[in-house]
Amino acid sequence: MAATPALPTAPPKPTWDPRKPEPPFPWLRPTIRIRLTLLYGGMFLIAGILLLSIIYLLAAQALHEGSGQTFSVSGTNLGISSPTCPKLNQAGNNDEFNSILNSCEAVQRQHALDDLLSRSLLALLGLAVIAFAFGYAMAGRVLSPLGRITRTARAVAGSDLSRRIELDGPDDELKELADTFDDMLERLQRAFTAQQRFVGNASHELRTPLAINRTLLEVHLSDPNAPVELQQLGKTLLATNERSEQLVEGLLLLARSDNQIVERKPVDLAEVAQQAVDQVNAEAQAKGVVIRGEQKPAVVQGNGVLLERIALNLVQNAVRYNVSEGGWVEVTTEVQHGQAVLVVSNTGPVVPAYEIDNLFEPFRRLRTERTGSDKGVGLGLSIVRSVARAHGGHISAQPREGGGLVMRVTLPI
């Protein structure tokens, strides 16, 4: 029995770009903690204002009801004075005395209410500051499990599926969410391990018989005494075997490229594109297709082999799906808006816009599906899309006016 190959250790691709820059002012983000703080503080302010209004109205009513008395003064040579009401000495009779006294009481009552209001507002402001600070602290304490869940999710997406949250505490909604997330991670780890084991086994089990078949066919074809019919049959079988090898390699590469790239090195897209052009140049000359374009330096962080596969697949497709006479392929690389861009344009048949998305599906070709072809196995653009996504980039296609396509691959620097 053949030995089982080692499992690949590439982690799953994260759902966000880990190289995305942080916002310039992260503390201004409308986070749940900030919103809960504003909610707590706002509710306290509303309750405080209502309570202050009720106290102010009750105090005003009590002062008004307690100051509606009249006084009668009798006798001769009486001197009445007050530091808060100096006009009492000017009263000539009881009516003037009560009128002056009521005016002074009204002034004192309003002064007392204003003093009560100002002191209450200062007290409310101080308590509001304390309430906002307390609400911020309590919101952070309540939301701390969510922060733990987020950190674990980022660690899982970045490196290790074996990480778990294992949240302690009361059996509330947050613990239920954490437990559900742990269960999901457990299922994902089992599925990812099974997938990688299958890819490893398939890589070994499928390549071996195809390599043996190719060797046997080449040995028989090397016999100069073999009949012409046998040689023709051997060449046909060898071409079929080569096509099967391409299909297996494409499927395995497609499975591996769906994962996030862990080990990244500087790769110049200009060199990658030039190597792809060199490999396809002979085929292009045989078909009468001219390859042109300027490759400017565009260094990205990624896997050189996979990035070369992007350029090679795009250039091969551009050459193979071209016009019979006067065709051309233009390959350019450059840096635009802080991103590396690879553009492959070509002449060719008219491609309807509604069929663009189908071109990136496995085993799909223009107006054909899962059918034999001497141009490929129908995995080229699927592999390109998977490799681009694994590098945090994307690919887009646009029909050219007059026929052909413009393939644009954008990768972060």
C-alpha positions as CSV (number, residue, x, y, z in Angstrom):
1,M,0.0,0.0,0.0
2,A,1.3,3.4,-0.9
3,A,2.3,5.7,1.9
4,T,-0.1,8.5,2.7
5,P,1.5,11.9,1.8
6,A,1.9,14.6,4.3
7,L,-1.1,16.9,4.7
8,P,-0.8,20.5,3.5
9,T,-1.0,23.0,6.4
10,A,-2.4,26.0,4.6
11,P,-5.1,27.7,6.6
12,P,-8.5,28.7,5.2
13,K,-8.8,31.9,3.4
14,P,-10.2,34.7,5.7
15,T,-13.3,36.6,4.7
16,W,-11.6,40.0,5.1
17,D,-8.3,41.3,3.9
18,P,-5.8,41.0,6.8
19,R,-3.6,43.7,5.1
20,K,-6.4,46.3,5.1
21,P,-5.1,49.4,6.8
22,E,-6.6,50.6,10.1
23,P,-8.8,53.7,10.0
24,P,-6.9,57.0,10.9
25,F,-9.1,57.5,14.0
26,P,-10.3,54.0,15.2
27,W,-11.8,55.5,18.4
28,L,-14.3,57.5,16.3
29,R,-15.8,54.3,14.9
30,P,-19.5,53.9,15.9
31,T,-18.8,50.7,17.8
32,I,-21.4,48.9,19.9
33,R,-19.6,50.0,23.1
34,I,-19.8,53.7,22.1
35,R,-23.5,53.3,21.2
36,L,-24.3,51.5,24.5
37,T,-22.4,54.3,26.4
38,L,-24.4,56.9,24.6
39,L,-27.6,55.0,25.3
40,Y,-26.8,54.6,29.0
41,G,-25.7,58.2,29.4
42,G,-28.7,59.5,27.3
43,M,-31.2,57.6,29.4
44,F,-29.6,59.0,32.6
45,L,-29.7,62.6,31.2
46,I,-33.3,62.2,30.2
47,A,-34.2,60.8,33.7
48,G,-32.2,63.6,35.4
49,I,-33.8,66.4,33.4
50,L,-37.3,65.0,34.1
51,L,-36.5,64.7,37.9
52,L,-35.0,68.2,37.9
53,S,-38.0,69.7,36.2
54,I,-40.4,68.0,38.7
55,I,-38.3,69.2,41.7
56,Y,-38.2,72.7,40.2
57,L,-42.0,72.9,39.7
58,L,-42.7,71.5,43.1
59,A,-40.3,73.9,44.8
60,A,-41.8,76.9,42.9
61,Q,-45.3,75.8,43.9
62,A,-44.3,75.4,47.5
63,L,-42.6,78.8,47.7
64,H,-45.6,80.5,46.0
65,E,-48.1,78.9,48.3
66,G,-46.1,79.9,51.4
67,S,-45.7,83.5,50.5
68,G,-49.2,84.7,50.0
69,Q,-49.7,86.2,53.5
70,T,-50.6,89.8,54.4
71,F,-49.4,91.8,57.4
72,S,-51.1,94.6,59.4
73,V,-48.9,97.1,61.3
74,S,-50.3,99.5,63.9
75,G,-48.8,101.9,66.3
76,T,-46.8,105.1,66.1
77,N,-43.1,105.8,65.6
78,L,-42.4,102.3,64.3
79,G,-39.2,101.7,62.3
80,I,-39.2,98.6,60.1
81,S,-36.1,97.7,58.1
82,S,-34.7,94.7,56.3
83,P,-31.3,94.2,54.5
84,T,-33.1,92.2,51.8
85,C,-36.0,94.6,51.4
86,P,-34.7,98.2,52.0
87,K,-37.9,99.9,50.7
88,L,-40.0,98.8,53.8
89,N,-39.1,102.1,55.5
90,Q,-40.9,104.0,52.7
91,A,-44.2,102.4,53.5
92,G,-46.8,104.9,54.7
93,N,-49.7,102.5,55.4
94,N,-50.4,98.8,55.5
95,D,-51.3,98.5,51.8
96,E,-48.0,100.0,50.8
97,F,-46.2,97.8,53.4
98,N,-47.8,94.6,52.1
99,S,-47.2,95.6,48.4
100,I,-43.5,96.3,49.1
101,L,-43.2,93.1,51.1
102,N,-44.8,90.9,48.4
103,S,-42.4,92.4,45.8
104,C,-39.4,91.6,47.9
105,E,-40.7,88.1,48.5
106,A,-41.2,87.6,44.7
107,V,-37.6,88.7,44.1
108,Q,-36.3,86.4,46.9
109,R,-38.4,83.5,45.6
110,Q,-37.1,83.8,42.1
111,H,-33.5,84.1,43.4
112,A,-34.0,80.9,45.4
113,L,-35.4,79.1,42.4
114,D,-32.6,80.3,40.1
115,D,-30.0,79.2,42.7
116,L,-31.7,75.8,43.0
117,L,-31.8,75.4,39.2
118,S,-28.1,76.4,38.7
119,R,-26.9,74.1,41.5
120,S,-29.1,71.2,40.2
121,L,-27.7,71.7,36.7
122,L,-24.1,71.6,37.9
123,A,-24.9,68.5,40.0
124,L,-26.6,66.9,36.9
125,L,-23.6,67.7,34.7
126,G,-21.2,66.1,37.1
127,L,-23.4,63.0,37.5
128,A,-23.8,62.8,33.7
129,V,-20.0,62.6,33.3
130,I,-19.9,59.9,36.0
131,A,-22.8,58.1,34.3
132,F,-21.1,58.1,30.8
133,A,-17.8,56.9,32.3
134,F,-19.6,54.2,34.3
135,G,-21.7,53.2,31.2
136,Y,-18.5,53.0,29.1
137,A,-16.9,50.7,31.6
138,M,-20.0,48.5,32.0
139,A,-20.5,48.3,28.2
140,G,-16.9,47.2,27.9
141,R,-17.4,44.5,30.5
142,V,-20.6,43.3,28.9
143,L,-19.1,43.2,25.5
144,S,-15.8,41.7,26.5
145,P,-16.9,38.2,25.3
146,L,-17.6,39.6,21.9
147,G,-14.0,40.9,21.8
148,R,-12.8,37.5,22.7
149,I,-14.9,35.9,20.0
150,T,-13.5,38.4,17.4
151,R,-9.9,37.8,18.4
152,T,-10.4,34.0,18.2
153,A,-12.0,34.4,14.8
154,R,-9.1,36.4,13.5
155,A,-6.6,33.9,14.8
156,V,-8.5,31.1,13.2
157,A,-8.7,32.8,9.9
158,G,-5.0,33.8,10.0
159,S,-3.3,30.6,11.1
160,D,-4.9,27.9,13.1
161,L,-8.3,26.1,12.9
162,S,-7.6,24.4,16.2
163,R,-8.3,27.6,18.2
164,R,-11.4,27.7,20.3
165,I,-13.1,30.4,22.3
166,E,-14.2,28.2,25.3
167,L,-16.0,31.1,26.9
168,D,-16.7,30.9,30.6
169,G,-19.4,32.6,32.6
170,P,-23.2,32.5,32.9
171,D,-25.2,30.6,30.3
172,D,-26.5,33.6,28.5
173,E,-26.8,34.6,24.8
174,L,-23.1,35.5,24.5
175,K,-22.0,32.1,25.8
176,E,-24.5,30.4,23.5
177,L,-23.0,32.3,20.6
178,A,-19.4,31.4,21.6
179,D,-20.4,27.7,22.0
180,T,-22.1,27.7,18.6
181,F,-19.0,29.3,17.1
182,D,-16.8,26.6,18.7
183,D,-19.0,23.9,17.2
184,M,-18.8,25.5,13.8
185,L,-15.0,25.6,14.0
186,E,-14.9,22.0,15.0
187,R,-16.9,21.1,11.9
188,L,-14.8,23.3,9.7
189,Q,-11.6,21.7,11.0
190,R,-12.9,18.2,10.3
191,A,-14.0,19.3,6.8
192,F,-10.8,21.1,6.0
193,T,-8.7,18.2,7.3
194,A,-10.7,15.7,5.2
195,Q,-10.3,18.0,2.1
196,Q,-6.6,18.3,2.5
197,R,-6.3,14.5,3.1
198,F,-8.2,13.9,-0.1
199,V,-6.1,16.3,-2.0
200,G,-2.9,14.7,-0.8
201,N,-4.1,11.2,-1.5
202,A,-5.5,12.2,-4.9
203,S,-2.2,13.9,-5.7
204,H,-0.4,10.6,-5.1
205,E,-2.9,8.1,-6.4
206,L,-3.8,9.9,-9.6
207,R,-0.4,11.0,-10.7
208,T,1.2,7.6,-10.4
209,P,-0.9,5.5,-12.9
210,L,-0.8,8.4,-15.4
211,A,3.0,8.6,-15.2
212,I,3.2,4.8,-15.6
213,N,0.9,5.0,-18.7
214,R,3.0,7.8,-20.2
215,T,6.2,5.9,-19.7
216,L,4.8,2.7,-21.3
217,L,3.4,4.6,-24.2
218,E,6.7,6.5,-24.8
219,V,8.7,3.2,-24.7
220,H,6.4,1.6,-27.3
221,L,6.6,4.7,-29.5
222,S,10.4,4.7,-29.3
223,D,10.4,1.3,-31.1
224,P,11.3,2.0,-34.7
225,N,9.9,-1.4,-35.8
226,A,6.4,-0.7,-34.5
227,P,3.7,-0.7,-37.2
228,V,2.4,2.7,-38.3
229,E,-1.1,1.9,-37.0
230,L,0.3,1.1,-33.6
231,Q,2.3,4.3,-33.5
232,Q,-0.7,6.3,-34.5
233,L,-2.7,4.6,-31.7
234,G,0.1,5.3,-29.2
235,K,0.2,9.0,-30.1
236,T,-3.5,9.2,-29.6
237,L,-3.4,7.5,-26.3
238,L,-0.4,9.6,-25.3
239,A,-2.3,12.8,-26.1
240,T,-5.3,11.5,-24.1
241,N,-3.0,10.6,-21.2
242,E,-1.4,14.1,-21.3
243,R,-4.9,15.7,-21.3
244,S,-5.8,13.6,-18.2
245,E,-2.5,14.7,-16.5
246,Q,-3.5,18.3,-17.2
247,L,-6.9,17.8,-15.8
248,V,-5.5,16.2,-12.6
249,E,-2.9,18.9,-12.1
250,G,-5.5,21.6,-12.7
251,L,-7.9,20.1,-10.2
252,L,-5.2,19.7,-7.5
253,L,-4.0,23.3,-8.1
254,L,-7.5,24.5,-8.0
255,A,-8.1,22.8,-4.6
256,R,-4.8,24.1,-3.2
257,S,-5.2,27.7,-4.5
258,D,-8.6,28.1,-2.7
259,N,-6.6,28.5,0.5
260,Q,-4.9,31.6,1.9
261,I,-1.2,31.9,1.0
262,V,0.8,31.7,4.2
263,E,4.4,32.0,3.1
264,R,4.8,35.1,0.9
265,K,7.8,36.4,-0.9
266,P,8.4,39.4,-3.1
267,V,7.4,38.6,-6.7
268,D,7.6,40.9,-9.6
269,L,4.6,40.6,-11.9
270,A,6.7,41.9,-14.8
271,E,9.1,38.9,-14.5
272,V,6.1,36.5,-14.1
273,A,4.4,37.9,-17.2
274,Q,7.6,37.8,-19.2
275,Q,8.1,34.1,-18.3
276,A,4.6,33.3,-19.3
277,V,5.1,35.1,-22.7
278,D,8.3,33.2,-23.3
279,Q,6.6,29.8,-22.7
280,V,3.6,30.6,-25.0
281,N,5.6,32.4,-27.7
282,A,6.2,29.3,-29.8
283,E,2.5,28.4,-29.8
284,A,1.6,32.0,-30.6
285,Q,4.0,32.1,-33.6
286,A,2.6,28.8,-34.9
287,K,-0.9,30.4,-34.8
288,G,0.2,33.7,-36.3
289,V,-0.6,35.6,-33.1
290,V,1.6,38.6,-32.1
291,I,2.3,39.0,-28.4
292,R,3.1,42.6,-27.4
293,G,2.9,44.9,-24.4
294,E,5.1,46.6,-21.8
295,Q,5.8,45.0,-18.5
296,K,6.6,47.6,-15.8
297,P,7.8,46.5,-12.4
298,A,5.0,45.6,-10.0
299,V,6.2,43.7,-6.9
300,V,3.7,41.9,-4.8
301,Q,3.9,39.6,-1.8
302,G,2.9,36.1,-2.7
303,N,3.7,32.7,-4.1
304,G,5.7,32.9,-7.3
305,V,4.6,29.5,-8.7
306,L,0.9,30.3,-8.3
307,L,1.3,33.8,-9.7
308,E,3.1,32.4,-12.7
309,R,0.2,30.1,-13.2
310,I,-2.1,33.2,-13.3
311,A,-0.1,34.8,-16.1
312,L,0.5,31.6,-18.0
313,N,-3.2,30.6,-18.0
314,L,-4.3,34.0,-19.2
315,V,-1.7,34.3,-21.9
316,Q,-2.4,30.7,-23.1
317,N,-6.2,31.4,-23.3
318,A,-5.6,34.7,-25.1
319,V,-3.5,32.9,-27.7
320,R,-5.6,29.8,-28.1
321,Y,-9.0,31.6,-28.3
322,N,-7.9,34.1,-30.9
323,V,-8.7,34.9,-34.5
324,S,-7.1,32.9,-37.3
325,E,-5.4,35.8,-39.0
326,G,-4.0,39.1,-37.7
327,G,-4.5,38.2,-34.1
328,W,-2.6,39.8,-31.2
329,V,-2.3,39.5,-27.4
330,E,-1.2,42.5,-25.3
331,V,0.3,41.8,-21.8
332,T,1.0,44.7,-19.5
333,T,1.9,45.1,-15.8
334,E,2.0,48.2,-13.7
335,V,1.2,49.7,-10.4
336,Q,-2.1,51.7,-10.1
337,H,-3.5,53.3,-7.0
338,G,-1.3,51.3,-4.7
339,Q,-2.1,47.9,-6.3
340,A,-0.3,45.7,-8.8
341,V,-2.2,45.2,-12.0
342,L,-1.8,42.5,-14.7
343,V,-3.8,43.1,-17.9
344,V,-4.1,40.6,-20.7
345,S,-6.1,41.7,-23.8
346,N,-6.6,39.8,-27.0
347,T,-8.5,39.7,-30.3
348,G,-10.9,36.9,-30.7
349,P,-14.5,35.9,-31.1
350,V,-17.2,38.2,-29.8
351,V,-18.1,37.3,-26.2
352,P,-21.5,38.3,-24.9
353,A,-21.4,40.2,-21.6
354,Y,-23.9,37.8,-20.0
355,E,-21.5,34.9,-20.5
356,I,-18.5,36.5,-18.7
357,D,-19.3,35.0,-15.3
358,N,-19.7,31.5,-16.8
359,L,-16.1,31.6,-18.1
360,F,-14.7,31.5,-14.5
361,E,-16.7,28.4,-13.6
362,P,-14.9,25.0,-13.8
363,F,-15.3,23.1,-17.1
364,R,-17.0,26.0,-18.7
365,R,-16.1,27.5,-22.0
366,L,-17.8,29.9,-24.3
367,R,-21.0,28.3,-25.5
368,T,-19.7,24.9,-24.4
369,E,-19.8,23.0,-21.1
370,R,-17.9,19.8,-20.1
371,T,-17.0,19.0,-23.6
372,G,-13.8,17.8,-25.1
373,S,-11.4,20.3,-26.6
374,D,-7.8,20.5,-27.8
375,K,-7.5,23.9,-26.2
376,G,-7.6,22.9,-22.6
377,V,-9.6,21.2,-19.8
378,G,-11.7,24.2,-18.9
379,L,-10.0,25.0,-15.6
380,G,-7.7,27.8,-16.6
381,L,-9.8,30.8,-15.5
382,S,-11.1,29.0,-12.5
383,I,-7.5,28.5,-11.3
384,V,-6.7,32.1,-12.0
385,R,-9.7,33.3,-9.9
386,S,-8.8,31.0,-7.0
387,V,-5.1,32.0,-7.0
388,A,-6.0,35.7,-7.2
389,R,-8.5,35.3,-4.3
390,A,-5.9,33.4,-2.3
391,H,-3.5,36.4,-2.7
392,G,-6.2,38.9,-1.6
393,G,-6.9,40.1,-5.1
394,H,-9.5,39.7,-7.8
395,I,-9.9,39.3,-11.5
396,S,-12.4,40.9,-13.8
397,A,-13.2,40.3,-17.5
398,Q,-14.6,42.7,-20.0
399,P,-15.5,42.1,-23.7
400,R,-13.6,44.1,-26.2
401,E,-15.4,46.0,-28.9
402,G,-14.9,43.9,-32.1
403,G,-14.2,40.7,-30.3
404,G,-11.9,39.3,-27.6
405,L,-11.5,40.0,-23.9
406,V,-9.7,42.2,-21.5
407,M,-8.6,40.3,-18.4
408,R,-7.6,42.5,-15.4
409,V,-6.0,41.0,-12.3
410,T,-5.5,43.3,-9.3
411,L,-3.3,42.2,-6.4
412,P,-2.4,44.1,-3.2
413,I,1.2,45.2,-2.9
